[in-house]
Amino acid sequence: MDLTLIWKTLVIGVVEGLTEFLPVSSTGHIILAEEVLDFTGPPGKVFDIVIQLGAILAVVVLYRAKIWSTITGVFARDARALRFAAAVIVAFLPAVVVGVIAYKAIKQVLMNPMVVAVALIVGGIAILVIEKFAQRPRIKSVDDIDLKTSFWIGLCQCLAMIPGVSRSGATIMGARVFRVERATAAEFSFFLAMPTMLGASVYDLYKNWSELSWSGSTTIAIGFVAAFFSALVVVAPFVRFISRYGFGLFAWYRIAIGALALALLLMR
């Protein structure tokens, strides 16, 4: 295997793992990184799909105790577990509907670096505004998120279908608008990512089945492992950081990287 391809694959995998759960847009960063590195993965979309699943697996590992207690609680008809599971499902449903309807248009029209650059800047400004004017939190545990709040968070998640918006950013900031405490908003976003990203991956596989190829399986495996371990490392420190300092740093980062990308794109 070409050494250059190995390090490019590692970089792309690490970028996916580091950004999947931060409010900075993993899809946007992958599009920009592939553009800068001139990276071409294996035929079809297997590489992009599998590295996303690597990042999701990291969250499953980190939150395995909560996941297991929820599953057993649902079967035991525990009210707390049922409420939490229902909140995740309700938040997940809007993305299912909008994704199925808008999938083709999103892939054809929006998947380009210029859209990403603009969305990064606009999203960064939105985070600064929300952080400045957010009201005092009334929800301080994922178990206390009601169905109405979870539905609105799910609607906000649909904005993330625009590359560069950020799925985690849209859901976390949506939760903040509805007075969910920072760390709780981030953790609910992690749990919501599991069905959302798994569903999106399965749907991507279905829509692109005729084009898929597992040639370059070594490249795919390297990307998966890199995404898994980098996500595993970043999630817990992220929750601690935003609990103490908020999201301002990520907002300014988005604005800076978006402006840089926009300038480079316009100069080409």
ZADO-1210 file (C-alpha; in nm, 4 decimals, padded with zeros to 6 digits):
<atoms>
<atom x="00.0000" y="00.0000" z="00.0000" code="MET" pos="1"/>
<atom x="00.1290" y="00.3463" z="-00.0942" code="ASP" pos="2"/>
<atom x="00.2738" y="00.5257" z="00.2107" code="LEU" pos="3"/>
<atom x="00.1279" y="00.8564" z="00.0932" code="THR" pos="4"/>
<atom x="-00.2191" y="00.7007" z="00.0785" code="LEU" pos="5"/>
<atom x="-00.1741" y="00.5584" z="00.4302" code="ILE" pos="6"/>
<atom x="-00.0968" y="00.8942" z="00.5916" code="TRP" pos="7"/>
<atom x="-00.3743" y="01.0678" z="00.3978" code="LYS" pos="8"/>
<atom x="-00.6179" y="00.7990" z="00.5136" code="THR" pos="9"/>
<atom x="-00.5005" y="00.8391" z="00.8739" code="LEU" pos="10"/>
<atom x="-00.5489" y="01.2163" z="00.8541" code="VAL" pos="11"/>
<atom x="-00.9014" y="01.1819" z="00.7121" code="ILE" pos="12"/>
<atom x="-00.9930" y="00.9227" z="00.9775" code="GLY" pos="13"/>
<atom x="-00.8578" y="01.1387" z="01.2595" code="VAL" pos="14"/>
<atom x="-01.0386" y="01.4450" z="01.1244" code="VAL" pos="15"/>
<atom x="-01.3656" y="01.2479" z="01.1210" code="GLU" pos="16"/>
<atom x="-01.3178" y="01.1181" z="01.4752" code="GLY" pos="17"/>
<atom x="-01.2142" y="01.4548" z="01.6204" code="LEU" pos="18"/>
<atom x="-01.4942" y="01.6549" z="01.4567" code="THR" pos="19"/>
<atom x="-01.7935" y="01.4175" z="01.4513" code="GLU" pos="20"/>
<atom x="-01.9131" y="01.5195" z="01.7980" code="PHE" pos="21"/>
<atom x="-01.7821" y="01.8761" z="01.8080" code="LEU" pos="22"/>
<atom x="-02.0004" y="02.1644" z="01.6815" code="PRO" pos="23"/>
<atom x="-01.7688" y="02.2261" z="01.3851" code="VAL" pos="24"/>
<atom x="-01.9089" y="01.9933" z="01.1126" code="SER" pos="25"/>
<atom x="-01.7301" y="01.6656" z="01.0478" code="SER" pos="26"/>
<atom x="-01.8739" y="01.6431" z="00.6949" code="THR" pos="27"/>
<atom x="-01.7512" y="01.9933" z="00.6186" code="GLY" pos="28"/>
<atom x="-01.4037" y="01.9155" z="00.7512" code="HIS" pos="29"/>
<atom x="-01.3886" y="01.5888" z="00.5547" code="ILE" pos="30"/>
<atom x="-01.4862" y="01.7664" z="00.2312" code="ILE" pos="31"/>
<atom x="-01.2248" y="02.0369" z="00.2896" code="LEU" pos="32"/>
<atom x="-00.9568" y="01.7880" z="00.4016" code="ALA" pos="33"/>
<atom x="-01.0109" y="01.5659" z="00.0979" code="GLU" pos="34"/>
<atom x="-00.9913" y="01.8738" z="-00.1244" code="GLU" pos="35"/>
<atom x="-00.6651" y="01.9927" z="00.0354" code="VAL" pos="36"/>
<atom x="-00.5031" y="01.6466" z="00.0431" code="LEU" pos="37"/>
<atom x="-00.6335" y="01.5494" z="-00.3018" code="ASP" pos="38"/>
<atom x="-00.7610" y="01.2306" z="-00.1383" code="PHE" pos="39"/>
<atom x="-00.9662" y="00.9791" z="-00.3332" code="THR" pos="40"/>
<atom x="-01.1010" y="00.6860" z="-00.1353" code="GLY" pos="41"/>
<atom x="-01.2093" y="00.3453" z="-00.2650" code="PRO" pos="42"/>
<atom x="-01.4869" y="00.3398" z="-00.5283" code="PRO" pos="43"/>
<atom x="-01.8362" y="00.4090" z="-00.3992" code="GLY" pos="44"/>
<atom x="-01.9100" y="00.5589" z="-00.0579" code="LYS" pos="45"/>
<atom x="-01.7982" y="00.2740" z="00.1668" code="VAL" pos="46"/>
<atom x="-01.4995" y="00.4663" z="00.3062" code="PHE" pos="47"/>
<atom x="-01.6981" y="00.7736" z="00.4151" code="ASP" pos="48"/>
<atom x="-01.9714" y="00.5574" z="00.5660" code="ILE" pos="49"/>
<atom x="-01.7419" y="00.3216" z="00.7555" code="VAL" pos="50"/>
<atom x="-01.5262" y="00.5918" z="00.9152" code="ILE" pos="51"/>
<atom x="-01.8439" y="00.7604" z="01.0442" code="GLN" pos="52"/>
<atom x="-01.9447" y="00.4291" z="01.2008" code="LEU" pos="53"/>
<atom x="-01.6016" y="00.4132" z="01.3644" code="GLY" pos="54"/>
<atom x="-01.6708" y="00.7436" z="01.5393" code="ALA" pos="55"/>
<atom x="-02.0192" y="00.6280" z="01.6425" code="ILE" pos="56"/>
<atom x="-01.8764" y="00.3057" z="01.7875" code="LEU" pos="57"/>
<atom x="-01.6526" y="00.5154" z="02.0120" code="ALA" pos="58"/>
<atom x="-01.9570" y="00.6834" z="02.1689" code="VAL" pos="59"/>
<atom x="-02.1296" y="00.3467" z="02.2106" code="VAL" pos="60"/>
<atom x="-01.8239" y="00.2258" z="02.4029" code="VAL" pos="61"/>
<atom x="-01.8033" y="00.5394" z="02.6182" code="LEU" pos="62"/>
<atom x="-02.1740" y="00.5436" z="02.7050" code="TYR" pos="63"/>
<atom x="-02.2287" y="00.1672" z="02.7142" code="ARG" pos="64"/>
<atom x="-02.3535" y="00.1748" z="03.0744" code="ALA" pos="65"/>
<atom x="-02.6271" y="00.4286" z="02.9948" code="LYS" pos="66"/>
<atom x="-02.7224" y="00.2448" z="02.6760" code="ILE" pos="67"/>
<atom x="-02.7500" y="-00.0863" z="02.8579" code="TRP" pos="68"/>
<atom x="-02.9473" y="00.0581" z="03.1490" code="SER" pos="69"/>
<atom x="-03.1881" y="00.2180" z="02.9014" code="THR" pos="70"/>
<atom x="-03.2396" y="-00.1062" z="02.7086" code="ILE" pos="71"/>
<atom x="-03.2989" y="-00.3108" z="03.0224" code="THR" pos="72"/>
<atom x="-03.5126" y="-00.0336" z="03.1682" code="GLY" pos="73"/>
<atom x="-03.7363" y="-00.0247" z="02.8617" code="VAL" pos="74"/>
<atom x="-03.8000" y="-00.3992" z="02.8866" code="PHE" pos="75"/>
<atom x="-03.8653" y="-00.3590" z="03.2600" code="ALA" pos="76"/>
<atom x="-04.1093" y="-00.0729" z="03.1836" code="ARG" pos="77"/>
<atom x="-03.9047" y="00.1705" z="03.3917" code="ASP" pos="78"/>
<atom x="-04.0553" y="00.5192" z="03.3522" code="ALA" pos="79"/>
<atom x="-03.7199" y="00.6999" z="03.3394" code="ARG" pos="80"/>
<atom x="-03.5768" y="00.4685" z="03.0736" code="ALA" pos="81"/>
<atom x="-03.8969" y="00.4842" z="02.8672" code="LEU" pos="82"/>
<atom x="-03.8989" y="00.8644" z="02.8771" code="ARG" pos="83"/>
<atom x="-03.5359" y="00.8860" z="02.7663" code="PHE" pos="84"/>
<atom x="-03.5785" y="00.6306" z="02.4869" code="ALA" pos="85"/>
<atom x="-03.8929" y="00.8093" z="02.3642" code="ALA" pos="86"/>
<atom x="-03.7092" y="01.1444" z="02.3625" code="ALA" pos="87"/>
<atom x="-03.4287" y="01.0034" z="02.1446" code="VAL" pos="88"/>
<atom x="-03.6767" y="00.8422" z="01.9033" code="ILE" pos="89"/>
<atom x="-03.8864" y="01.1591" z="01.8725" code="VAL" pos="90"/>
<atom x="-03.5733" y="01.3681" z="01.8087" code="ALA" pos="91"/>
<atom x="-03.4587" y="01.1177" z="01.5452" code="PHE" pos="92"/>
<atom x="-03.7798" y="01.1110" z="01.3387" code="LEU" pos="93"/>
<atom x="-03.7627" y="01.4572" z="01.1694" code="PRO" pos="94"/>
<atom x="-03.4248" y="01.3699" z="01.0154" code="ALA" pos="95"/>
<atom x="-03.5718" y="01.0483" z="00.8761" code="VAL" pos="96"/>
<atom x="-03.8526" y="01.2323" z="00.6981" code="VAL" pos="97"/>
<atom x="-03.6446" y="01.5238" z="00.5692" code="VAL" pos="98"/>
<atom x="-03.3517" y="01.2982" z="00.4776" code="GLY" pos="99"/>
<atom x="-03.5627" y="01.0686" z="00.2613" code="VAL" pos="100"/>
<atom x="-03.7299" y="01.3627" z="00.0855" code="ILE" pos="101"/>
<atom x="-03.4208" y="01.5796" z="00.0349" code="ALA" pos="102"/>
<atom x="-03.1433" y="01.3168" z="-00.0013" code="TYR" pos="103"/>
<atom x="-03.0925" y="01.3519" z="-00.3768" code="LYS" pos="104"/>
<atom x="-03.0943" y="01.7334" z="-00.3754" code="ALA" pos="105"/>
<atom x="-02.8484" y="01.7486" z="-00.0856" code="ILE" pos="106"/>
<atom x="-02.6003" y="01.5130" z="-00.2543" code="LYS" pos="107"/>
<atom x="-02.6225" y="01.6860" z="-00.5922" code="GLN" pos="108"/>
<atom x="-02.6358" y="02.0528" z="-00.4943" code="VAL" pos="109"/>
<atom x="-02.4850" y="02.1080" z="-00.1498" code="LEU" pos="110"/>
<atom x="-02.1853" y="01.8755" z="-00.1282" code="MET" pos="111"/>
<atom x="-01.9186" y="02.1252" z="-00.2290" code="ASN" pos="112"/>
<atom x="-01.6447" y="02.3231" z="-00.0494" code="PRO" pos="113"/>
<atom x="-01.8021" y="02.6659" z="-00.1095" code="MET" pos="114"/>
<atom x="-02.1242" y="02.5689" z="00.0710" code="VAL" pos="115"/>
<atom x="-01.9159" y="02.4258" z="00.3556" code="VAL" pos="116"/>
<atom x="-01.7096" y="02.7440" z="00.3966" code="ALA" pos="117"/>
<atom x="-02.0159" y="02.9701" z="00.4118" code="VAL" pos="118"/>
<atom x="-02.2024" y="02.7339" z="00.6475" code="ALA" pos="119"/>
<atom x="-01.9045" y="02.7210" z="00.8846" code="LEU" pos="120"/>
<atom x="-01.8993" y="03.1007" z="00.9127" code="ILE" pos="121"/>
<atom x="-02.2772" y="03.1399" z="00.9518" code="VAL" pos="122"/>
<atom x="-02.2875" y="02.8564" z="01.2059" code="GLY" pos="123"/>
<atom x="-02.0080" y="03.0133" z="01.4089" code="GLY" pos="124"/>
<atom x="-02.1953" y="03.3433" z="01.4271" code="ILE" pos="125"/>
<atom x="-02.5131" y="03.1588" z="01.5284" code="ALA" pos="126"/>
<atom x="-02.3304" y="02.9862" z="01.8157" code="ILE" pos="127"/>
<atom x="-02.2001" y="03.3196" z="01.9468" code="LEU" pos="128"/>
<atom x="-02.5500" y="03.4709" z="01.9362" code="VAL" pos="129"/>
<atom x="-02.7138" y="03.1725" z="02.1072" code="ILE" pos="130"/>
<atom x="-02.4477" y="03.1569" z="02.3776" code="GLU" pos="131"/>
<atom x="-02.4910" y="03.5275" z="02.4492" code="LYS" pos="132"/>
<atom x="-02.8696" y="03.5241" z="02.4758" code="PHE" pos="133"/>
<atom x="-02.9425" y="03.1716" z="02.6041" code="ALA" pos="134"/>
<atom x="-03.1684" y="03.1701" z="02.9081" code="GLN" pos="135"/>
<atom x="-03.0904" y="02.9971" z="03.2355" code="ARG" pos="136"/>
<atom x="-03.1070" y="02.6155" z="03.1844" code="PRO" pos="137"/>
<atom x="-03.4158" y="02.4334" z="03.3107" code="ARG" pos="138"/>
<atom x="-03.3106" y="02.0818" z="03.1992" code="ILE" pos="139"/>
<atom x="-02.9934" y="01.9430" z="03.3560" code="LYS" pos="140"/>
<atom x="-03.0148" y="01.5699" z="03.2753" code="SER" pos="141"/>
<atom x="-03.0797" y="01.3767" z="02.9555" code="VAL" pos="142"/>
<atom x="-03.3441" y="01.1804" z="03.1469" code="ASP" pos="143"/>
<atom x="-03.5428" y="01.5011" z="03.1994" code="ASP" pos="144"/>
<atom x="-03.5699" y="01.6051" z="02.8339" code="ILE" pos="145"/>
<atom x="-03.9389" y="01.6066" z="02.7479" code="ASP" pos="146"/>
<atom x="-04.0899" y="01.5046" z="02.4133" code="LEU" pos="147"/>
<atom x="-04.1663" y="01.8607" z="02.3032" code="LYS" pos="148"/>
<atom x="-03.8062" y="01.9694" z="02.3600" code="THR" pos="149"/>
<atom x="-03.6682" y="01.6580" z="02.1914" code="SER" pos="150"/>
<atom x="-03.8900" y="01.7180" z="01.8870" code="PHE" pos="151"/>
<atom x="-03.7575" y="02.0729" z="01.8465" code="TRP" pos="152"/>
<atom x="-03.4012" y="01.9449" z="01.8849" code="ILE" pos="153"/>
<atom x="-03.4788" y="01.6918" z="01.6117" code="GLY" pos="154"/>
<atom x="-03.6012" y="01.9683" z="01.3809" code="LEU" pos="155"/>
<atom x="-03.2800" y="02.1612" z="01.4455" code="CYS" pos="156"/>
<atom x="-03.0816" y="01.8498" z="01.3550" code="GLN" pos="157"/>
<atom x="-03.2302" y="01.8651" z="01.0031" code="CYS" pos="158"/>
<atom x="-03.0306" y="02.1844" z="00.9411" code="LEU" pos="159"/>
<atom x="-02.7181" y="01.9706" z="00.9582" code="ALA" pos="160"/>
<atom x="-02.8042" y="01.8151" z="00.6229" code="MET" pos="161"/>
<atom x="-02.6412" y="02.1283" z="00.4828" code="ILE" pos="162"/>
<atom x="-02.2680" y="02.0385" z="00.4803" code="PRO" pos="163"/>
<atom x="-02.0766" y="02.2643" z="00.7155" code="GLY" pos="164"/>
<atom x="-02.3651" y="02.3271" z="00.9559" code="VAL" pos="165"/>
<atom x="-02.2680" y="02.0408" z="01.1918" code="SER" pos="166"/>
<atom x="-02.5090" y="01.7803" z="01.3241" code="ARG" pos="167"/>
<atom x="-02.3778" y="01.8112" z="01.6778" code="SER" pos="168"/>
<atom x="-02.3701" y="02.1910" z="01.6521" code="GLY" pos="169"/>
<atom x="-02.7306" y="02.2100" z="01.5326" code="ALA" pos="170"/>
<atom x="-02.8611" y="01.9736" z="01.8011" code="THR" pos="171"/>
<atom x="-02.6561" y="02.1206" z="02.0859" code="ILE" pos="172"/>
<atom x="-02.7454" y="02.4799" z="01.9998" code="MET" pos="173"/>
<atom x="-03.1079" y="02.3800" z="01.9435" code="GLY" pos="174"/>
<atom x="-03.1098" y="02.2279" z="02.2904" code="ALA" pos="175"/>
<atom x="-02.9507" y="02.5414" z="02.4350" code="ARG" pos="176"/>
<atom x="-03.2278" y="02.7557" z="02.2836" code="VAL" pos="177"/>
<atom x="-03.4791" y="02.5357" z="02.4669" code="PHE" pos="178"/>
<atom x="-03.2906" y="02.5821" z="02.7937" code="ARG" pos="179"/>
<atom x="-03.0970" y="02.2580" z="02.8175" code="VAL" pos="180"/>
<atom x="-02.7752" y="02.2791" z="03.0187" code="GLU" pos="181"/>
<atom x="-02.4529" y="02.2686" z="02.8100" code="ARG" pos="182"/>
<atom x="-02.3163" y="01.9266" z="02.9084" code="ALA" pos="183"/>
<atom x="-02.6642" y="01.7730" z="02.8966" code="THR" pos="184"/>
<atom x="-02.7190" y="01.9194" z="02.5482" code="ALA" pos="185"/>
<atom x="-02.3890" y="01.7682" z="02.4322" code="ALA" pos="186"/>
<atom x="-02.4649" y="01.4246" z="02.5804" code="GLU" pos="187"/>
<atom x="-02.8141" y="01.4168" z="02.4292" code="PHE" pos="188"/>
<atom x="-02.6535" y="01.5044" z="02.0949" code="SER" pos="189"/>
<atom x="-02.4213" y="01.2039" z="02.1352" code="PHE" pos="190"/>
<atom x="-02.7103" y="00.9670" z="02.2016" code="PHE" pos="191"/>
<atom x="-02.9094" y="01.1133" z="01.9125" code="LEU" pos="192"/>
<atom x="-02.6071" y="01.0616" z="01.6860" code="ALA" pos="193"/>
<atom x="-02.6298" y="00.6841" z="01.7262" code="MET" pos="194"/>
<atom x="-02.9622" y="00.6192" z="01.5460" code="PRO" pos="195"/>
<atom x="-02.9147" y="00.9192" z="01.3169" code="THR" pos="196"/>
<atom x="-02.5701" y="00.8263" z="01.1855" code="MET" pos="197"/>
<atom x="-02.6510" y="00.4558" z="01.1741" code="LEU" pos="198"/>
<atom x="-02.9699" y="00.5294" z="00.9808" code="GLY" pos="199"/>
<atom x="-02.7897" y="00.7686" z="00.7448" code="ALA" pos="200"/>
<atom x="-02.5170" y="00.5108" z="00.6841" code="SER" pos="201"/>
<atom x="-02.7648" y="00.2332" z="00.6069" code="VAL" pos="202"/>
<atom x="-02.9591" y="00.4647" z="00.3748" code="TYR" pos="203"/>
<atom x="-02.6375" y="00.5718" z="00.1999" code="ASP" pos="204"/>
<atom x="-02.5446" y="00.2069" z="00.1476" code="LEU" pos="205"/>
<atom x="-02.8903" y="00.1337" z="00.0073" code="TYR" pos="206"/>
<atom x="-02.8888" y="00.4317" z="-00.2329" code="LYS" pos="207"/>
<atom x="-02.5373" y="00.3604" z="-00.3579" code="ASN" pos="208"/>
<atom x="-02.5363" y="-00.0198" z="-00.3492" code="TRP" pos="209"/>
<atom x="-02.4693" y="-00.0593" z="-00.7229" code="SER" pos="210"/>
<atom x="-02.1599" y="00.1653" z="-00.6975" code="GLU" pos="211"/>
<atom x="-02.0113" y="00.0210" z="-00.3806" code="LEU" pos="212"/>
<atom x="-01.6809" y="-00.1575" z="-00.3789" code="SER" pos="213"/>
<atom x="-01.4800" y="-00.3006" z="-00.0926" code="TRP" pos="214"/>
<atom x="-01.1607" y="-00.2786" z="-00.2953" code="SER" pos="215"/>
<atom x="-00.9071" y="-00.0928" z="-00.0867" code="GLY" pos="216"/>
<atom x="-01.0314" y="-00.2648" z="00.2298" code="SER" pos="217"/>
<atom x="-00.7006" y="-00.1811" z="00.4020" code="THR" pos="218"/>
<atom x="-00.7670" y="00.1889" z="00.3434" code="THR" pos="219"/>
<atom x="-01.1186" y="00.1495" z="00.4820" code="ILE" pos="220"/>
<atom x="-00.9906" y="-00.0350" z="00.7910" code="ALA" pos="221"/>
<atom x="-00.7240" y="00.2308" z="00.8606" code="ILE" pos="222"/>
<atom x="-00.9827" y="00.5094" z="00.8361" code="GLY" pos="223"/>
<atom x="-01.2238" y="00.3227" z="01.0650" code="PHE" pos="224"/>
<atom x="-00.9618" y="00.2617" z="01.3357" code="VAL" pos="225"/>
<atom x="-00.8327" y="00.6202" z="01.3173" code="ALA" pos="226"/>
<atom x="-01.1858" y="00.7609" z="01.3490" code="ALA" pos="227"/>
<atom x="-01.2699" y="00.5269" z="01.6385" code="PHE" pos="228"/>
<atom x="-00.9668" y="00.6082" z="01.8528" code="PHE" pos="229"/>
<atom x="-00.9664" y="00.9819" z="01.7845" code="SER" pos="230"/>
<atom x="-01.3369" y="01.0050" z="01.8763" code="ALA" pos="231"/>
<atom x="-01.2721" y="00.7933" z="02.1850" code="LEU" pos="232"/>
<atom x="-01.0123" y="01.0452" z="02.2998" code="VAL" pos="233"/>
<atom x="-01.2035" y="01.3665" z="02.2297" code="VAL" pos="234"/>
<atom x="-01.5571" y="01.3087" z="02.3655" code="VAL" pos="235"/>
<atom x="-01.5013" y="01.3199" z="02.7437" code="ALA" pos="236"/>
<atom x="-01.2625" y="01.6219" z="02.7372" code="PRO" pos="237"/>
<atom x="-01.5110" y="01.8029" z="02.5127" code="PHE" pos="238"/>
<atom x="-01.7926" y="01.7636" z="02.7678" code="VAL" pos="239"/>
<atom x="-01.5668" y="01.8861" z="03.0480" code="ARG" pos="240"/>
<atom x="-01.4462" y="02.1808" z="02.8408" code="PHE" pos="241"/>
<atom x="-01.7876" y="02.3110" z="02.7341" code="ILE" pos="242"/>
<atom x="-01.9239" y="02.2658" z="03.0871" code="SER" pos="243"/>
<atom x="-01.6605" y="02.5089" z="03.2091" code="ARG" pos="244"/>
<atom x="-01.5964" y="02.7420" z="02.9146" code="TYR" pos="245"/>
<atom x="-01.8962" y="02.7164" z="02.6801" code="GLY" pos="246"/>
<atom x="-01.8900" y="02.7005" z="02.2990" code="PHE" pos="247"/>
<atom x="-01.7282" y="03.0339" z="02.2119" code="GLY" pos="248"/>
<atom x="-01.3935" y="02.8807" z="02.1146" code="LEU" pos="249"/>
<atom x="-01.5635" y="02.6475" z="01.8657" code="PHE" pos="250"/>
<atom x="-01.7618" y="02.9374" z="01.7199" code="ALA" pos="251"/>
<atom x="-01.4489" y="03.1436" z="01.6540" code="TRP" pos="252"/>
<atom x="-01.2730" y="02.8372" z="01.5158" code="TYR" pos="253"/>
<atom x="-01.5604" y="02.7821" z="01.2712" code="ARG" pos="254"/>
<atom x="-01.5493" y="03.1438" z="01.1588" code="ILE" pos="255"/>
<atom x="-01.1701" y="03.1363" z="01.1138" code="ALA" pos="256"/>
<atom x="-01.1528" y="02.8057" z="00.9251" code="ILE" pos="257"/>
<atom x="-01.4568" y="02.8981" z="00.7153" code="GLY" pos="258"/>
<atom x="-01.3074" y="03.2371" z="00.6230" code="ALA" pos="259"/>
<atom x="-00.9730" y="03.0756" z="00.5369" code="LEU" pos="260"/>
<atom x="-01.1418" y="02.8112" z="00.3205" code="ALA" pos="261"/>
<atom x="-01.3550" y="03.0759" z="00.1485" code="LEU" pos="262"/>
<atom x="-01.0505" y="03.2902" z="00.0726" code="ALA" pos="263"/>
<atom x="-00.8568" y="02.9943" z="-00.0698" code="LEU" pos="264"/>
<atom x="-01.1542" y="02.8853" z="-00.2814" code="LEU" pos="265"/>
<atom x="-01.2058" y="03.2362" z="-00.4221" code="LEU" pos="266"/>
<atom x="-00.8350" y="03.2666" z="-00.5097" code="MET" pos="267"/>
<atom x="-00.8261" y="02.9457" z="-00.7132" code="ARG" pos="268"/>
</atoms>
